[in-house]
Amino acid sequence: MFTNSKLANAVRFALCATVMTSYATSAIAQDVAGEEDVEKISITGSRILAPGVESSSPIFSLDSEQIGYLQQPEFERIIRSLPATIPADGGNVNNGTAGAATIDLRGLGAQRNLVLLNGKRMVPFNFNGQVDTANIPTALIDRIDVVTGGASAVYGSDAISGAVNVILKNDFQGIALDLNHSQSGDSDGDQDNMSLTIGANFDEDKGNAVLSISWMDRDSVLLGDRSLGLFGINSNSGSGYQEFLNGDVATPPPAGCGGPSVVDITGSGSTTAIPTRFELIGTGVNGQFREDGTIGPNCSLFNFNPFNYYQTPAQRYGATALANYEVNEHLEFYSSFNFTNTTVVQQVAPSGTFGSSFDLPLYNPLIGDQALAFILDGANGAVADGTLVDGGSWTDANNNGVVDTEDSLNVRLRRRTLELGERSERYDSELWQINAGVRGLFFGDWDYDFSYQYGEANRTTVRDGYTNLGNIQNALDTRDGVTCAVGGTCVPIDLFGGFGTITDAAAAYSKAIALQQQKYEQEIISLVLTGPVDIIELPTAGAPLAMSFGYEHRVETGILEPDECLKETPASCQGGAGGNLLPIKGGFKVDEFYFEGILPLLDGMAFAESMDLEFGFRSSDFDTIGTADSWKFGFNWRPVDSLLLRVMTQRANRAPNVGEIASPVTSGLDNAVIDPCSVANAGNIDATLTQLCISTGMTAAQVGVIPDIISGQINTFNGSSPTNPPGPEEADTFTAGFVWTPDFDWANDFTFSVDYYDIDISGIIGNFSAQEILDSCYINGDTAECAKINRVGGDLTGSAAGVNQFTTNLKYLRAEGIEIGFNFNLDLEDMGNLSFSGNINKYLTQESQSSETVPVLDCKGYYGTSCDPLSDLRWIQRTTWQYEDITVSLLWRHINSVDVEPGERSLRFEAFRSIDSYDYFDLFASYNVTEYATVTAGVDNLFDKEPPVLGNDIGDTSSNSGNTFPSNYDVLGRIYKVGLKFKF
């Protein structure tokens, strides 16, 4: 029964907390009349409550008015526009999405920043510890604070690159209804959003309660809906580029080698094609079937582009409730409850058999006479030259030493199974989180805050449209083409020709639908005490030492349960699923004690309006890795009232998450550029490289002959190392800067800030990239790395082949740069007000190194298979004019030029070796029709700037799609937005 579930108990708890909040007795003694109240404030990056607190760390804030100008219901897209971020997972990620919306600060990874809601941790959506920001109620946001640099001493593990703190409106009164719609200039990509917020004070303004509900629907946009995405463009040869420029269709294959979405072999596409490609594993015997069932040379590729999404479809609805009630200064109840349901669908091209190997009985009557003769001749030739042996890729069933129709061969049949429909993954997620607590004065000027929070994320993922590789193997074993050797419901499958050879009955038997379920739980108990230490006050200061002391107990657990299909090795029962999955169940518990202090040094003196020393320390005791300590030390100095100087140095840490310590070894995919032992590198293979290739499972005859990796991807074997689990990451962060707030006659509220930041993370938790492993073996001759390479039949394209990528601690990751902010407005008198604001980020360093023997990877100003586009200079600048009931605002988004990674430059087509600077302009306007109603309109990408053309193989799969980088550059063209707001 539902009544005994954790959700039911939590709802009861929330209701009880709300009732207590709403009707708490006022019998407790009231405030002493006439006592002067001095407002205590708190800031993001500190838990200290004190008058006039100022941050020693850089904080960038985005208020509700600026957020409103974006007319954007998705939090991830709001944050993505900031120069301090690079795109992570979101609505423009298709192949590789987790169906979530995550944040990546400074390009240091979504797992290395902390997302907070009213200063409290949000529950992660999966065992990788990442927060799905789709669960943030955008209609309730008062402001967003982004803290640069480590914040572990204040907030604990994970706050390495910084923290994003979303402050909600906890005192909302009235009713607000927001309706928004957006659509591309091509009349697609529609997005609708509705939110209703109701709030009121009660009991003589001692309490406030707010309820906000929202709904969002986002339509899909296929790659095939844009000329750029109609067909693949080869990033190396440039094949297809001129056709795109000319507005032509992709070059069709020769007659007899066609089918839906099939292109000529000189084009760009997948070798898992139509008609089927044939390869006798470990030999040079290969070819491609024709539509009539014969075999000839390879003649076509499959154009997988048009089936994929530029924008994934999504639906979301949620509700957030906030309540607080102040009985008196000693006791205030507060609570919140947040619930979100989201559905995101990913779609890629139809499935296929890809690099899977099959035992093919040569008595199968569905193999045509010419094709059978081709296979027999090739196989017997391979027996003669020693590349095919009995017990290897050949089973000599009648022991006659000759390959004949009673034998079977281990082959790859690369067939794209359009008859099964597109592949899709549907992510259905529910997340709920409750937070309840009490706070107030408890002794003198000391405050307390005791809270409990529990959050739970549940997700079901359904994978549809995939081939069932086990069933296909069964279906190949037939002597009459009608029944299978295994009997039962098996239906023979004809893979020996073109489109349409797979019947409906065969498709039904050979199709696999699989599902997996995830659950993540987070429980936190927290106590914070903060107040002044009156006995410690310097004679030169105007206030005593302010301190906070705290304890936090946190338990996190994660569970992944795949069905039996997904558990099958080496790559699940699903063809093209990118690997198998095994159950994950793990978690950790941490007890943390911390303190923080702000000591005023100088106050009201010449050249020292104020000077404060800030410090903090946190000790975290994990039951998985032991103790990890973090600290901070800094100061802020205001020599004159208009100038604030600030410096902060911190030690931050990140403990390994559940996925990093509890994942079994499974197969997957990673991006790589080239197999140095393959035919793609045949002209560069010398005696030394030949021996290294042989040492990894090749014969001399296979070196320089076996096929290269396919579509820039290679199979991998990933998981936690049972013998050498990773330890915590440690980051040394340093920030220094100033804030200048002069009084000018010509401008109001002038603010100008410059901050330097340096975030240096050692022992980063991750794995060596597949290309790093290949290069370390075949270029550097590192035998330890060679041992990670697993070949089958000499090559790396089979489902059982690949490289080992166990989670470990790598050497370092570093981001260094300068951030500039400014804000001022001009009073135009009768013409209203004109305001200007901006934020600029300039990277000085953005690099990483996996080990001493691996070259440093410099990503500043580069893009490629190892670096998502990371411009060294980005800015946003907003100009807003307000006149009576009219507001017009223009946002300028600048992305500086980037170049392809130097190590990949020679491989890439010349036109794809750089991306010019991009400037986008987004226009917003609103008009207050009445006191209660406002109409809004906007145009994003006002000048309809096209995204860069780069091909499909120039970056990693999740970020490089549709011949460009869809999350980094606007791919849908001009976007029109309209909205209607009511507030009573």
BELNOR-V442266 format. One record per run of one state. SS is the DSSP state (alpha for helix, beta for strand, coil for the rest). FROM is the first residue (numbers start at 1). LEN is the number of residues. Records with the same first field share a line. If there is no record, write none. Layout:
# BELNOR-V442266
SS->FROM-LEN ; FROM-LEN
This chain:
# BELNOR-V442266
coil->1-1 ; 5-1 ; 24-17 ; 42-8 ; 51-8 ; 71-4 ; 81-4 ; 88-15 ; 106-4 ; 118-2 ; 122-11 ; 136-2 ; 149-3 ; 156-6 ; 169-5 ; 185-6 ; 203-4 ; 219-2 ; 226-1 ; 230-11 ; 247-15 ; 265-5 ; 271-2 ; 274-3 ; 281-5 ; 290-5 ; 297-3 ; 303-2 ; 308-1 ; 312-1 ; 329-2 ; 349-3 ; 353-4 ; 362-7 ; 386-4 ; 391-3 ; 396-12 ; 417-1 ; 421-2 ; 444-2 ; 477-27 ; 534-11 ; 563-1 ; 568-6 ; 576-8 ; 606-2 ; 623-3 ; 641-2 ; 655-3 ; 663-3 ; 672-7 ; 685-2 ; 696-14 ; 711-2 ; 721-8 ; 741-7 ; 763-2 ; 767-3 ; 779-4 ; 787-2 ; 791-1 ; 793-2 ; 796-6 ; 810-2 ; 828-1 ; 832-1 ; 850-7 ; 859-3 ; 864-9 ; 884-2 ; 896-2 ; 901-1 ; 908-2 ; 913-1 ; 916-2 ; 929-4 ; 941-20 ; 962-2 ; 965-10 ; 984-1
alpha->2-3 ; 6-18 ; 64-7 ; 75-6 ; 110-3 ; 133-3 ; 138-3 ; 152-4 ; 223-3 ; 227-3 ; 241-6 ; 305-3 ; 369-17 ; 418-3 ; 469-8 ; 504-7 ; 564-4 ; 658-5 ; 679-6 ; 687-9 ; 770-9 ; 783-4 ; 829-3 ; 902-6 ; 910-3
beta->41-1 ; 50-1 ; 59-5 ; 85-3 ; 103-3 ; 113-5 ; 120-2 ; 141-8 ; 162-7 ; 174-11 ; 191-12 ; 207-12 ; 221-2 ; 262-3 ; 270-1 ; 273-1 ; 277-4 ; 286-4 ; 295-2 ; 300-3 ; 309-3 ; 313-16 ; 331-18 ; 352-1 ; 357-5 ; 390-1 ; 394-2 ; 408-9 ; 423-21 ; 446-23 ; 511-23 ; 545-18 ; 574-2 ; 584-22 ; 608-15 ; 626-15 ; 643-12 ; 666-6 ; 710-1 ; 713-8 ; 729-12 ; 748-15 ; 765-2 ; 789-2 ; 792-1 ; 795-1 ; 802-8 ; 812-16 ; 833-17 ; 857-2 ; 862-2 ; 873-11 ; 886-10 ; 898-3 ; 914-2 ; 918-11 ; 933-8 ; 961-1 ; 964-1 ; 975-9
